[in-house]
Structure formats: structure tokens, C-alpha cells
Amino acid sequence: MFSSRTDHDERANLGQCFVAVDPEHFALGMRERLQLMDTLGRLPAIDPTLPVLVLGDPERWAERETRQVGFIRYTPDHIASYRKLVAELGVTPMEKFQQEKMEK
């Protein structure tokens, strides 16, 4: 899962749930109702620096950024959790990514 956060120095407060559903099992015409999100997402923003967001927009932006830079940015909380897990499991930790490696 990609984080929509850009402030990677702050504590992460993560929770995730993934559900795959067929919208037509909820109510007739539900698929058309869900198209409302597309319509809302295309509305002009009152403030151009604050675009209209719909569910998934921040995550799509974060995924795009991750693909552009070529790596996932982890928060200090992620790194601390991974280090603890590595110690508990007695495995080799992942190597810290260095920007110079990507440029070579």
C-alpha cells in the first residue's frame, strides 16, 4: 500500500482494509451512483492550490510519485518497526537505499 503522506518525518498512523465487491450486489443502479465520484473529482476547485479530492486520489498521487522516484519512502515508524522485526526474526535487514546507487 502506498502512503499518501508527503511528511515522512512524522509518526505514521496506519490502518488498512481491502475489500473487493460487485457494486450491483448492493442496490440496483449502484454502479451509476458510484460514477458520482468521477463527476465530483472533475469539479473546479475554489482554491487552485487545494484540488477537489475523491477517495483514492491521494493514494494514486503517492503511487505515481513512488514510480517516478523508483523507491518507496518509509517513515521513521516504518523503519523502527522493520528493525524490531529483523531483530526478532534474526534475518538480514534490508539495505538502506542511497540515491547515488540509482544514478550509477
SEPATI-654509 format. One record per residue: x, y, z of N, C-alpha, C, O in turn; residue number from 1. Coordinates in Angstrom, 1 decimal, always signed. Example, Ala and Ser with C-alpha at 12.3 -4.5 7.8 and 13.67 -1.06 7.14 Angstrom:
2
+--------+--------+--------+--------+--------+--------+--------+--------+--------+--------+--------+--------+-----+
:   n.c1 :   n.c2 :   n.c3 :  ca.c1 :  ca.c2 :  ca.c3 :   c.c1 :   c.c2 :   c.c3 :   o.c1 :   o.c2 :   o.c3 :  nr :
+--------+--------+--------+--------+--------+--------+--------+--------+--------+--------+--------+--------+-----+
:  +13.2 :   -5.7 :   +7.8 :  +12.3 :   -4.5 :   +7.8 :  +13.2 :   -3.3 :   +7.8 :  +14.2 :   -3.3 :   +8.5 :   1 :
:  +12.8 :   -2.2 :   +7.1 :  +13.7 :   -1.1 :   +7.1 :  +12.9 :   +0.0 :   +7.9 :  +13.4 :   +1.1 :   +8.0 :   2 :
+--------+--------+--------+--------+--------+--------+--------+--------+--------+--------+--------+--------+-----+
END
This chain:
104
+--------+--------+--------+--------+--------+--------+--------+--------+--------+--------+--------+--------+-----+
:   n.c1 :   n.c2 :   n.c3 :  ca.c1 :  ca.c2 :  ca.c3 :   c.c1 :   c.c2 :   c.c3 :   o.c1 :   o.c2 :   o.c3 :  nr :
+--------+--------+--------+--------+--------+--------+--------+--------+--------+--------+--------+--------+-----+
:   +0.8 :   -1.2 :   +0.0 :   +0.0 :   +0.0 :   +0.0 :   +0.9 :   +1.2 :   +0.0 :   +1.9 :   +1.3 :   +0.7 :   1 :
:   +0.5 :   +2.2 :   -0.8 :   +1.3 :   +3.4 :   -0.8 :   +0.7 :   +4.5 :   +0.1 :   -0.5 :   +4.6 :   +0.1 :   2 :
:   +1.6 :   +5.2 :   +0.7 :   +1.1 :   +6.2 :   +1.6 :   +0.8 :   +7.5 :   +0.9 :   +1.6 :   +7.9 :   -0.1 :   3 :
:   -0.2 :   +8.2 :   +1.2 :   -0.5 :   +9.5 :   +0.6 :   +0.3 :  +10.6 :   +1.3 :   +0.2 :  +11.8 :   +0.9 :   4 :
:   +1.0 :  +10.3 :   +2.3 :   +1.7 :  +11.3 :   +3.1 :   +2.9 :  +11.8 :   +2.4 :   +3.6 :  +11.0 :   +1.6 :   5 :
:   +3.2 :  +13.0 :   +2.5 :   +4.5 :  +13.6 :   +2.0 :   +5.4 :  +14.0 :   +3.1 :   +6.5 :  +14.4 :   +2.9 :   6 :
:   +4.9 :  +14.1 :   +4.4 :   +5.6 :  +14.5 :   +5.5 :   +6.2 :  +13.3 :   +6.2 :   +5.7 :  +12.8 :   +7.2 :   7 :
:   +7.2 :  +12.7 :   +5.6 :   +7.8 :  +11.4 :   +6.1 :   +8.5 :  +11.5 :   +7.4 :   +9.1 :  +10.5 :   +7.8 :   8 :
:   +8.6 :  +12.6 :   +8.0 :   +9.3 :  +12.8 :   +9.3 :   +8.4 :  +12.6 :  +10.4 :   +8.8 :  +12.6 :  +11.6 :   9 :
:   +7.1 :  +12.6 :  +10.2 :   +6.1 :  +12.5 :  +11.3 :   +5.7 :  +11.0 :  +11.5 :   +5.8 :  +10.2 :  +10.6 :  10 :
:   +5.1 :  +10.8 :  +12.7 :   +4.7 :   +9.5 :  +13.1 :   +3.6 :   +9.0 :  +12.1 :   +2.6 :   +9.8 :  +11.8 :  11 :
:   +3.7 :   +7.8 :  +11.7 :   +2.7 :   +7.2 :  +10.8 :   +1.5 :   +6.6 :  +11.6 :   +1.8 :   +6.0 :  +12.6 :  12 :
:   +0.3 :   +6.8 :  +11.2 :   -0.9 :   +6.3 :  +11.8 :   -1.6 :   +5.5 :  +10.8 :   -2.5 :   +6.0 :  +10.1 :  13 :
:   -1.2 :   +4.2 :  +10.6 :   -1.7 :   +3.4 :   +9.5 :   -2.7 :   +2.4 :   +9.9 :   -2.7 :   +1.8 :  +11.0 :  14 :
:   -3.6 :   +2.2 :   +9.0 :   -4.6 :   +1.1 :   +9.1 :   -5.1 :   +0.8 :   +7.7 :   -5.4 :   +1.8 :   +6.9 :  15 :
:   -5.3 :   -0.4 :   +7.4 :   -5.7 :   -0.8 :   +6.0 :   -6.7 :   -1.9 :   +6.0 :   -6.8 :   -2.7 :   +6.9 :  16 :
:   -7.6 :   -1.8 :   +5.1 :   -8.6 :   -2.8 :   +4.8 :   -8.8 :   -2.9 :   +3.3 :   -9.1 :   -1.9 :   +2.7 :  17 :
:   -8.8 :   -4.1 :   +2.8 :   -9.0 :   -4.2 :   +1.4 :  -10.2 :   -5.1 :   +1.1 :  -10.3 :   -6.2 :   +1.7 :  18 :
:  -11.2 :   -4.6 :   +0.3 :  -12.4 :   -5.3 :   +0.1 :  -12.7 :   -5.3 :   -1.4 :  -12.6 :   -4.2 :   -2.0 :  19 :
:  -13.0 :   -6.4 :   -2.0 :  -13.4 :   -6.4 :   -3.4 :  -14.9 :   -6.8 :   -3.5 :  -15.3 :   -7.8 :   -3.0 :  20 :
:  -15.7 :   -5.9 :   -4.0 :  -17.1 :   -6.1 :   -4.1 :  -17.7 :   -5.8 :   -5.5 :  -17.1 :   -5.0 :   -6.2 :  21 :
:  -18.8 :   -6.4 :   -5.8 :  -19.5 :   -6.1 :   -7.0 :  -20.6 :   -5.1 :   -6.6 :  -21.5 :   -5.4 :   -5.9 :  22 :
:  -20.5 :   -3.8 :   -7.1 :  -21.5 :   -2.8 :   -6.6 :  -22.9 :   -3.2 :   -6.9 :  -23.8 :   -2.7 :   -6.2 :  23 :
:  -23.2 :   -4.0 :   -7.9 :  -24.5 :   -4.3 :   -8.3 :  -25.2 :   -5.2 :   -7.2 :  -26.4 :   -5.4 :   -7.2 :  24 :
:  -24.4 :   -5.8 :   -6.3 :  -25.0 :   -6.6 :   -5.2 :  -25.6 :   -5.8 :   -4.1 :  -26.2 :   -6.3 :   -3.2 :  25 :
:  -25.3 :   -4.5 :   -4.1 :  -25.8 :   -3.6 :   -3.1 :  -27.2 :   -3.0 :   -3.4 :  -28.1 :   -3.1 :   -2.6 :  26 :
:  -27.4 :   -2.5 :   -4.6 :  -28.6 :   -2.0 :   -5.0 :  -28.6 :   -1.8 :   -6.5 :  -27.6 :   -1.7 :   -7.1 :  27 :
:  -29.8 :   -1.8 :   -7.1 :  -29.9 :   -1.6 :   -8.5 :  -29.4 :   -0.2 :   -8.8 :  -29.7 :   +0.8 :   -8.1 :  28 :
:  -28.6 :   -0.1 :   -9.9 :  -28.1 :   +1.2 :  -10.3 :  -26.9 :   +1.7 :   -9.5 :  -26.5 :   +2.8 :   -9.6 :  29 :
:  -26.4 :   +0.9 :   -8.6 :  -25.3 :   +1.3 :   -7.7 :  -24.0 :   +1.7 :   -8.5 :  -23.3 :   +2.6 :   -8.2 :  30 :
:  -23.8 :   +1.0 :   -9.6 :  -22.6 :   +1.3 :  -10.4 :  -22.7 :   +2.7 :  -10.9 :  -21.7 :   +3.5 :  -10.9 :  31 :
:  -23.9 :   +3.1 :  -11.4 :  -24.1 :   +4.5 :  -11.8 :  -23.9 :   +5.5 :  -10.7 :  -23.4 :   +6.6 :  -10.9 :  32 :
:  -24.4 :   +5.1 :   -9.5 :  -24.2 :   +6.0 :   -8.4 :  -22.7 :   +6.3 :   -8.1 :  -22.4 :   +7.4 :   -7.7 :  33 :
:  -21.9 :   +5.2 :   -8.2 :  -20.5 :   +5.4 :   -7.9 :  -19.8 :   +6.3 :   -8.9 :  -18.7 :   +6.8 :   -8.6 :  34 :
:  -20.4 :   +6.5 :  -10.1 :  -19.8 :   +7.4 :  -11.1 :  -19.9 :   +8.8 :  -10.6 :  -19.2 :   +9.7 :  -11.1 :  35 :
:  -20.6 :   +9.1 :   -9.5 :  -20.7 :  +10.4 :   -8.9 :  -19.3 :  +10.8 :   -8.5 :  -19.0 :  +12.0 :   -8.6 :  36 :
:  -18.5 :   +9.9 :   -8.0 :  -17.1 :  +10.2 :   -7.6 :  -16.3 :  +10.8 :   -8.7 :  -15.6 :  +11.8 :   -8.5 :  37 :
:  -16.5 :  +10.2 :   -9.9 :  -15.8 :  +10.8 :  -11.1 :  -16.2 :  +12.2 :  -11.3 :  -15.4 :  +13.1 :  -11.6 :  38 :
:  -17.5 :  +12.4 :  -11.3 :  -18.1 :  +13.7 :  -11.5 :  -17.6 :  +14.7 :  -10.5 :  -17.2 :  +15.9 :  -10.8 :  39 :
:  -17.6 :  +14.3 :   -9.2 :  -17.1 :  +15.2 :   -8.1 :  -15.6 :  +15.5 :   -8.3 :  -15.2 :  +16.7 :   -8.1 :  40 :
:  -14.8 :  +14.6 :   -8.7 :  -13.4 :  +14.8 :   -8.9 :  -13.1 :  +15.7 :  -10.0 :  -12.0 :  +16.3 :  -10.0 :  41 :
:  -14.0 :  +15.9 :  -10.9 :  -13.7 :  +16.9 :  -12.0 :  -14.3 :  +18.3 :  -11.7 :  -14.1 :  +19.1 :  -12.6 :  42 :
:  -14.9 :  +18.5 :  -10.6 :  -15.4 :  +19.8 :  -10.3 :  -14.2 :  +20.8 :  -10.1 :  -13.1 :  +20.4 :   -9.7 :  43 :
:  -14.4 :  +22.0 :  -10.5 :  -13.4 :  +23.0 :  -10.4 :  -13.2 :  +23.4 :   -8.9 :  -14.1 :  +23.4 :   -8.1 :  44 :
:  -11.9 :  +23.5 :   -8.5 :  -11.6 :  +23.9 :   -7.1 :  -11.9 :  +25.3 :   -6.8 :  -11.6 :  +26.2 :   -7.7 :  45 :
:  -12.3 :  +25.7 :   -5.7 :  -12.5 :  +27.1 :   -5.3 :  -11.1 :  +27.7 :   -5.1 :  -10.9 :  +28.8 :   -5.6 :  46 :
:  -10.2 :  +26.9 :   -4.5 :   -8.8 :  +27.4 :   -4.4 :   -7.9 :  +26.4 :   -5.3 :   -7.9 :  +25.2 :   -5.0 :  47 :
:   -7.3 :  +27.0 :   -6.3 :   -6.5 :  +26.2 :   -7.2 :   -5.4 :  +25.4 :   -6.5 :   -4.9 :  +24.4 :   -7.1 :  48 :
:   -5.0 :  +25.8 :   -5.3 :   -3.9 :  +25.1 :   -4.6 :   -4.5 :  +23.9 :   -3.8 :   -3.7 :  +23.1 :   -3.3 :  49 :
:   -5.8 :  +23.8 :   -3.7 :   -6.4 :  +22.7 :   -3.0 :   -7.4 :  +22.1 :   -3.9 :   -8.6 :  +22.4 :   -3.9 :  50 :
:   -7.0 :  +21.1 :   -4.7 :   -7.9 :  +20.5 :   -5.7 :   -9.0 :  +19.6 :   -5.0 :   -8.8 :  +19.2 :   -3.8 :  51 :
:  -10.1 :  +19.4 :   -5.7 :  -11.1 :  +18.6 :   -5.2 :  -10.6 :  +17.2 :   -5.2 :  -10.1 :  +16.7 :   -6.2 :  52 :
:  -10.7 :  +16.5 :   -4.1 :  -10.3 :  +15.1 :   -3.9 :  -11.4 :  +14.1 :   -3.7 :  -12.4 :  +14.5 :   -3.1 :  53 :
:  -11.3 :  +13.0 :   -4.3 :  -12.2 :  +11.9 :   -4.1 :  -11.4 :  +10.7 :   -3.5 :  -10.2 :  +10.7 :   -3.6 :  54 :
:  -12.1 :   +9.7 :   -3.0 :  -11.5 :   +8.5 :   -2.5 :  -10.4 :   +8.0 :   -3.4 :  -10.7 :   +7.8 :   -4.6 :  55 :
:   -9.2 :   +7.7 :   -3.0 :   -8.2 :   +7.1 :   -3.8 :   -7.2 :   +8.1 :   -4.4 :   -6.2 :   +7.7 :   -4.9 :  56 :
:   -7.6 :   +9.4 :   -4.5 :   -6.8 :  +10.4 :   -5.2 :   -5.4 :  +10.5 :   -4.5 :   -4.4 :  +10.4 :   -5.2 :  57 :
:   -5.3 :  +10.7 :   -3.2 :   -4.0 :  +10.8 :   -2.6 :   -3.2 :   +9.6 :   -2.8 :   -1.9 :   +9.7 :   -2.9 :  58 :
:   -3.8 :   +8.4 :   -2.7 :   -3.1 :   +7.2 :   -2.9 :   -2.5 :   +7.0 :   -4.3 :   -1.4 :   +6.6 :   -4.5 :  59 :
:   -3.3 :   +7.5 :   -5.3 :   -2.9 :   +7.4 :   -6.7 :   -1.7 :   +8.4 :   -6.9 :   -0.8 :   +8.1 :   -7.6 :  60 :
:   -1.7 :   +9.5 :   -6.3 :   -0.7 :  +10.5 :   -6.4 :   +0.6 :   +9.9 :   -5.8 :   +1.7 :  +10.1 :   -6.3 :  61 :
:   +0.5 :   +9.3 :   -4.6 :   +1.6 :   +8.7 :   -3.9 :   +2.2 :   +7.6 :   -4.7 :   +3.4 :   +7.5 :   -4.8 :  62 :
:   +1.4 :   +6.8 :   -5.3 :   +1.9 :   +5.7 :   -6.2 :   +2.6 :   +6.3 :   -7.4 :   +3.7 :   +5.8 :   -7.7 :  63 :
:   +2.1 :   +7.3 :   -8.0 :   +2.8 :   +7.9 :   -9.1 :   +4.1 :   +8.5 :   -8.7 :   +5.1 :   +8.3 :   -9.4 :  64 :
:   +4.2 :   +9.2 :   -7.6 :   +5.4 :   +9.7 :   -7.1 :   +6.5 :   +8.6 :   -6.8 :   +7.6 :   +8.7 :   -7.2 :  65 :
:   +6.0 :   +7.5 :   -6.2 :   +6.9 :   +6.3 :   -5.9 :   +7.4 :   +5.8 :   -7.2 :   +8.6 :   +5.5 :   -7.3 :  66 :
:   +6.6 :   +5.6 :   -8.3 :   +7.1 :   +5.1 :   -9.5 :   +8.1 :   +6.1 :  -10.2 :   +9.0 :   +5.6 :  -10.9 :  67 :
:   +7.9 :   +7.4 :  -10.0 :   +8.8 :   +8.4 :  -10.6 :  +10.1 :   +8.3 :  -10.0 :  +11.1 :   +8.4 :  -10.7 :  68 :
:  +10.2 :   +8.3 :   -8.6 :  +11.5 :   +8.3 :   -7.9 :  +12.1 :   +6.9 :   -7.9 :  +13.3 :   +6.8 :   -7.7 :  69 :
:  +11.3 :   +5.9 :   -8.1 :  +11.9 :   +4.5 :   -8.2 :  +12.0 :   +3.8 :   -6.8 :  +12.6 :   +2.7 :   -6.8 :  70 :
:  +11.5 :   +4.3 :   -5.8 :  +11.6 :   +3.7 :   -4.5 :  +10.5 :   +4.2 :   -3.6 :   +9.9 :   +5.2 :   -3.8 :  71 :
:  +10.2 :   +3.4 :   -2.5 :   +9.2 :   +3.8 :   -1.5 :   +9.9 :   +4.5 :   -0.4 :  +10.9 :   +4.1 :   +0.2 :  72 :
:   +9.3 :   +5.7 :   +0.0 :   +9.8 :   +6.4 :   +1.1 :   +9.1 :   +5.9 :   +2.4 :   +7.9 :   +5.8 :   +2.5 :  73 :
:  +10.0 :   +5.5 :   +3.3 :   +9.4 :   +4.9 :   +4.6 :   +9.5 :   +6.0 :   +5.7 :  +10.4 :   +6.8 :   +5.7 :  74 :
:   +8.5 :   +6.0 :   +6.6 :   +8.5 :   +6.9 :   +7.7 :   +9.5 :   +6.4 :   +8.8 :   +9.8 :   +5.2 :   +8.7 :  75 :
:   +9.9 :   +7.2 :   +9.7 :  +10.7 :   +6.7 :  +10.8 :  +10.0 :   +5.5 :  +11.6 :  +10.7 :   +4.6 :  +12.0 :  76 :
:   +8.7 :   +5.6 :  +11.7 :   +8.0 :   +4.5 :  +12.4 :   +8.1 :   +3.2 :  +11.6 :   +8.3 :   +2.1 :  +12.2 :  77 :
:   +8.0 :   +3.2 :  +10.3 :   +8.2 :   +2.0 :   +9.5 :   +9.5 :   +1.4 :   +9.7 :   +9.7 :   +0.2 :  +10.0 :  78 :
:  +10.6 :   +2.3 :   +9.6 :  +11.9 :   +1.8 :   +9.8 :  +12.1 :   +1.2 :  +11.2 :  +12.8 :   +0.1 :  +11.3 :  79 :
:  +11.6 :   +1.8 :  +12.2 :  +11.8 :   +1.3 :  +13.6 :  +11.1 :   -0.1 :  +13.7 :  +11.6 :   -1.0 :  +14.3 :  80 :
:   +9.9 :   -0.2 :  +13.1 :   +9.1 :   -1.5 :  +13.1 :   +9.9 :   -2.6 :  +12.4 :  +10.0 :   -3.7 :  +12.8 :  81 :
:  +10.5 :   -2.2 :  +11.2 :  +11.3 :   -3.2 :  +10.4 :  +12.5 :   -3.6 :  +11.2 :  +12.8 :   -4.8 :  +11.2 :  82 :
:  +13.2 :   -2.7 :  +11.9 :  +14.4 :   -3.0 :  +12.6 :  +14.0 :   -4.0 :  +13.8 :  +14.7 :   -4.9 :  +14.1 :  83 :
:  +12.9 :   -3.7 :  +14.4 :  +12.5 :   -4.6 :  +15.5 :  +12.1 :   -6.0 :  +15.0 :  +12.5 :   -7.0 :  +15.6 :  84 :
:  +11.4 :   -6.0 :  +13.9 :  +11.1 :   -7.3 :  +13.3 :  +12.3 :   -8.1 :  +12.9 :  +12.4 :   -9.3 :  +13.1 :  85 :
:  +13.3 :   -7.4 :  +12.3 :  +14.5 :   -8.0 :  +11.8 :  +15.2 :   -8.7 :  +13.0 :  +15.7 :   -9.8 :  +12.9 :  86 :
:  +15.3 :   -7.9 :  +14.1 :  +15.9 :   -8.4 :  +15.3 :  +15.2 :   -9.6 :  +15.9 :  +15.8 :  -10.6 :  +16.3 :  87 :
:  +13.9 :   -9.6 :  +15.9 :  +13.1 :  -10.7 :  +16.4 :  +13.3 :  -12.0 :  +15.6 :  +13.3 :  -13.1 :  +16.1 :  88 :
:  +13.3 :  -11.8 :  +14.2 :  +13.4 :  -12.9 :  +13.3 :  +14.8 :  -13.4 :  +13.1 :  +15.1 :  -14.5 :  +12.6 :  89 :
:  +15.8 :  -12.5 :  +13.4 :  +17.2 :  -12.8 :  +13.2 :  +17.6 :  -12.9 :  +11.7 :  +18.4 :  -13.8 :  +11.3 :  90 :
:  +17.0 :  -12.0 :  +10.9 :  +17.3 :  -12.1 :   +9.5 :  +18.1 :  -10.8 :   +9.1 :  +18.3 :   -9.9 :   +9.9 :  91 :
:  +18.6 :  -10.8 :   +7.9 :  +19.4 :   -9.7 :   +7.4 :  +18.5 :   -8.5 :   +7.1 :  +17.5 :   -8.7 :   +6.4 :  92 :
:  +18.8 :   -7.4 :   +7.6 :  +17.9 :   -6.2 :   +7.3 :  +18.1 :   -5.8 :   +5.9 :  +19.1 :   -6.0 :   +5.2 :  93 :
:  +17.0 :   -5.1 :   +5.4 :  +17.1 :   -4.5 :   +4.1 :  +18.2 :   -3.5 :   +4.0 :  +18.4 :   -2.8 :   +5.0 :  94 :
:  +18.8 :   -3.3 :   +2.9 :  +19.9 :   -2.4 :   +2.7 :  +19.2 :   -1.0 :   +2.6 :  +18.2 :   -0.8 :   +1.9 :  95 :
:  +19.8 :   +0.0 :   +3.2 :  +19.3 :   +1.4 :   +3.1 :  +19.6 :   +1.8 :   +1.7 :  +20.7 :   +1.7 :   +1.2 :  96 :
:  +18.6 :   +2.4 :   +1.0 :  +18.7 :   +2.9 :   -0.3 :  +19.5 :   +4.2 :   -0.3 :  +19.2 :   +5.1 :   +0.5 :  97 :
:  +20.5 :   +4.3 :   -1.2 :  +21.2 :   +5.5 :   -1.4 :  +20.9 :   +6.1 :   -2.8 :  +21.0 :   +5.3 :   -3.8 :  98 :
:  +20.6 :   +7.3 :   -2.9 :  +20.3 :   +7.9 :   -4.2 :  +21.4 :   +7.7 :   -5.2 :  +21.1 :   +7.5 :   -6.4 :  99 :
:  +22.7 :   +7.7 :   -4.7 :  +23.8 :   +7.6 :   -5.6 :  +23.7 :   +6.2 :   -6.4 :  +24.2 :   +6.1 :   -7.5 : 100 :
:  +23.2 :   +5.2 :   -5.7 :  +23.1 :   +3.9 :   -6.3 :  +22.3 :   +3.9 :   -7.6 :  +22.6 :   +3.3 :   -8.6 : 101 :
:  +21.2 :   +4.7 :   -7.5 :  +20.3 :   +4.8 :   -8.6 :  +20.9 :   +5.5 :   -9.8 :  +20.6 :   +5.3 :  -11.0 : 102 :
:  +21.8 :   +6.4 :   -9.5 :  +22.4 :   +7.3 :  -10.6 :  +23.5 :   +6.5 :  -11.3 :  +23.9 :   +6.9 :  -12.4 : 103 :
:  +24.1 :   +5.5 :  -10.7 :  +25.2 :   +4.7 :  -11.3 :  +24.8 :   +3.9 :  -12.5 :  +25.6 :   +3.2 :  -13.1 : 104 :
+--------+--------+--------+--------+--------+--------+--------+--------+--------+--------+--------+--------+-----+
END
